[in-house]
Amino acid sequence: MADGAVTARPGANAAAEELAVQAREAAIRSQGYWAGVWKRVKRDPVTIACGLILLTMLAAIVFAHLIAPHDPYQGSMIRRLRPIGTPNYPLGTDELGRDMVTRLLFGGRLSWFMGITPVFLAFLIGTTLGVLAGYAGGGVNMLIMRTTDVFYAFPSVLLAIAISGALGGGTINAIVSLTLVFIPPVIRVAESVTTGVRNLDFVDAARASGAGAFTIIRVHILGNVLGPIFVYATSLVSVSMILASGLSFLGLGVTPPEPEWGLMLNTLRTAIYVNPTVAMLPGACIFATSICFNLLSDGLRQAMDVRA
Amino acid sequence: MLIYLVRRILYAIPIALSVGLVCFMLVHIAPGDPINAIVPADAPQELVDQIRRDYGLDRPLPIQFGVWLGKVVQGDLGNSLATGRRVWADLSVAVVNTLRLALTAAMIGFAFGCLLGGLAGTFQGTVIDKAAVGLAVAGVSVPHYWLGMVMVILFSVNLNWLPAMGAGPGGSSDWAWNWEHIRHLILPAVTLSVIPMGIVTRTVRGIVAEILNQDFIQTLRGKGLSSRGIFWHVVKNAAPNAIAVMGLQLGYLMGGSILVETVFSWPGTGFLLNSAIFQRDLPVLQATILVLAMFFVALNLIVDLVQTALDPRIKRA
């Protein structure tokens, strides 16, 4: 932290501080750094496997309209809750007789969209504010970082539910509330990484040679801080997906009959006595996606850690 | 230390006030006029104006905030729009239930987290390490509301060992520490404990590995200290940071139990929040969030102070 004296969350800054150290070291030896990172990632089979699984999932949900065998909204009362392995319906049917394969494919679209969009928006807004706070220092830093502290006083799940609950349900409101939840942690990381880079010699050299603040930030700061902030943001995607689906599970996100994994899990809850395996499928999809994102982001962080 | 103590407590006051402001604003970011939540849509205009004056909704926002804050400080959290009862009456019962669930989950999660993390940090790079790390990643990646449903299917539907919902036999709300009640606590508490388990495992593993790599451990080994003696040194060095992480996790559990409480119909704050959201009962929503956030602020403060007291190396200006 800039003031180093009193922070709202001691210990919680460890991750940010570590990233700041990494960014400093990366900035010092930037030549060939990314090549080295890629080389290390290539040698890590878990990271590669998770990346491939996620790419496959992405392709499947993007082309859902081409590969899905049935209509995602068209149900039938005579074939409700068929078990896994039913001819024509390999993963069974849901409580309204809709094909589970189709629903899961189309459901992935909204689940991924609602999981990734808030992190992406928070990455843009949080980086802007964090770099500003870290570069400007002084009063600007004070204002931005103390406001961030306020949002740190709420557990993230609670904040997301509070804002969604006040705004009311709906996809857009859920995305807005999750974005607000993820902006403060991104600001913290961006600020601490920027503070780490700001006082390096080449920034002083640029300033001495007459470069303006905007040029320094654009050329010298951003290039060195975006990587660590991006890796931090990827670690948020998993939480974001669980929370986004959780909001839909509570009825605060997507509205029926739109397919979305969290909402599907909620509507299939009543079926756990009839057909438990089918009812568990949407949750298994959330789990698989979130664990892959977590492992991928762990792998990226390890590959970027020049000290390892 | 005393100066730090005073400064830290003073610093908590603006944070608590800002948290109050955010909770106050929750009602005002809600779409539509807050008055619409109180009076029916077909009420005559005079009545609407009358109620608006009674509730003070015609005054400027800063004054409304001041009035609201004054009431909150005196313990008046308003009345529920849905039931007309004092919010505090329902909320106090729910907070105790949530606290019971969160504390049990925390104990389970912390015990397993410390055990797994300690083992993984000690035997780095071995099968034990990989298994512990794998469990930890699974713990932080699992959607716990889904895990709760899996637990219900396994232990309630298939094996019929444990009840699937409620906090006591026959839906009773009076708690007692007997087997009939504890049975109801097991599934939700275990479900809720996987997240802190994962996070504590990761943290403790990192801390233990770092301590074991330090020179003084080498020295202790060199002078022939038993492994039990070394273990004690590791615990003493790891405790401050581990306790800090665990304290914050307890706060997250209190706020994050809403989804698990919904799955298991546990009569806590999450359940209250859920019904408040669907009845658009904004006073209950606001008060529940406020109380939970204040718990979190207080916990942050305590964690900070305990950490400083435990670790003489932390010198804070």
Contacts between the chains, C-beta under 8 A, distances in Angstrom:
chain1	res1	chain2	res2	distance
A	4	B	317	7.5
A	5	B	7	7.7
A	5	B	316	6.3
A	5	B	317	5.1
A	6	B	7	6.0
A	6	B	8	6.1
A	6	B	11	5.1
A	6	B	316	7.1
A	8	B	11	7.9
A	8	B	15	6.2
A	8	B	300	6.0
A	9	B	248	6.8
A	9	B	300	6.3
A	10	B	244	5.9
A	10	B	303	7.4
A	10	B	304	5.5
A	10	B	307	6.1
A	11	B	241	5.8
A	11	B	244	3.7
A	11	B	245	5.9
A	11	B	248	7.3
A	11	B	303	7.8
A	11	B	307	7.0
A	12	B	248	6.4
A	14	B	241	7.9
A	146	B	14	8.0
A	149	B	15	6.2
A	150	B	15	6.4
A	150	B	18	4.1
A	150	B	19	6.5
A	150	B	22	6.6
A	151	B	22	7.8
A	153	B	15	5.4
A	153	B	16	7.9
A	153	B	18	7.4
A	153	B	19	4.9
A	153	B	293	5.9
A	153	B	296	6.0
A	153	B	297	5.0
A	153	B	300	7.1
A	154	B	19	7.2
A	154	B	22	7.4
A	154	B	255	7.1
A	154	B	289	7.9
A	154	B	293	5.2
A	154	B	296	6.7
A	155	B	251	5.8
A	155	B	252	4.7
A	155	B	254	7.1
A	155	B	255	3.0
A	155	B	256	5.7
A	155	B	292	7.4
A	155	B	293	7.9
A	155	B	296	5.7
A	156	B	252	7.5
A	156	B	255	7.9
A	156	B	256	7.8
A	157	B	252	7.3
A	157	B	255	5.7
A	157	B	256	4.0
A	157	B	258	6.7
A	157	B	259	7.4
A	158	B	255	3.4
A	158	B	256	6.9
A	158	B	258	7.5
A	158	B	289	6.5
A	158	B	292	5.7
A	158	B	293	6.9
A	158	B	296	7.9
A	161	B	258	5.9
A	161	B	273	6.6
A	161	B	277	7.6
A	162	B	23	7.8
A	162	B	26	5.9
A	162	B	285	7.2
A	162	B	289	4.6
A	163	B	26	7.4
A	163	B	29	7.5
A	165	B	26	7.9
A	165	B	273	7.0
A	165	B	276	7.3
A	165	B	277	4.1
A	165	B	285	5.4
A	166	B	26	4.4
A	166	B	27	6.9
A	166	B	29	5.5
A	166	B	30	4.5
A	166	B	282	7.3
A	166	B	285	6.8
A	167	B	29	6.5
A	167	B	30	6.8
A	167	B	31	6.7
A	168	B	30	7.3
A	168	B	31	6.1
A	238	B	140	7.6
A	238	B	141	5.7
A	242	B	141	7.7
A	242	B	143	4.8
A	245	B	143	6.2
A	246	B	143	6.8
A	246	B	145	6.0
A	246	B	259	5.2
A	249	B	145	5.4
A	249	B	259	6.7
A	249	B	262	7.9
A	250	B	258	7.4
A	250	B	259	6.9
A	250	B	262	6.5
A	250	B	274	6.4
A	250	B	277	7.4
A	251	B	277	8.0
A	251	B	278	7.1
A	252	B	277	6.8
A	262	B	143	7.8
A	265	B	145	7.2
A	265	B	146	6.1
A	265	B	149	7.3
A	269	B	149	6.6
A	269	B	263	7.9
A	272	B	149	6.2
A	272	B	152	6.6
A	272	B	153	5.5
A	272	B	157	6.5
A	273	B	157	6.0
A	276	B	153	4.4
A	276	B	157	6.7
A	279	B	149	7.2
A	279	B	153	7.9
A	280	B	146	7.2
A	280	B	149	6.8
A	280	B	150	6.2
A	280	B	153	7.2
A	282	B	146	7.9
A	283	B	143	5.8
A	283	B	145	7.7
A	283	B	146	2.9
A	283	B	147	7.9
A	283	B	149	6.7
A	283	B	150	7.5
A	284	B	146	7.5
A	286	B	143	4.7
A	286	B	146	6.5
A	287	B	141	6.5
A	287	B	142	5.5
A	287	B	143	6.1
A	287	B	146	6.5
A	290	B	141	4.4
A	290	B	142	7.6
A	290	B	143	7.0
A	291	B	137	6.4
A	291	B	138	6.5
A	291	B	141	3.9
A	291	B	142	7.8
A	293	B	141	7.9
A	294	B	137	5.6
A	294	B	140	6.5
A	294	B	141	4.9
A	295	B	137	6.3
A	298	B	137	7.3
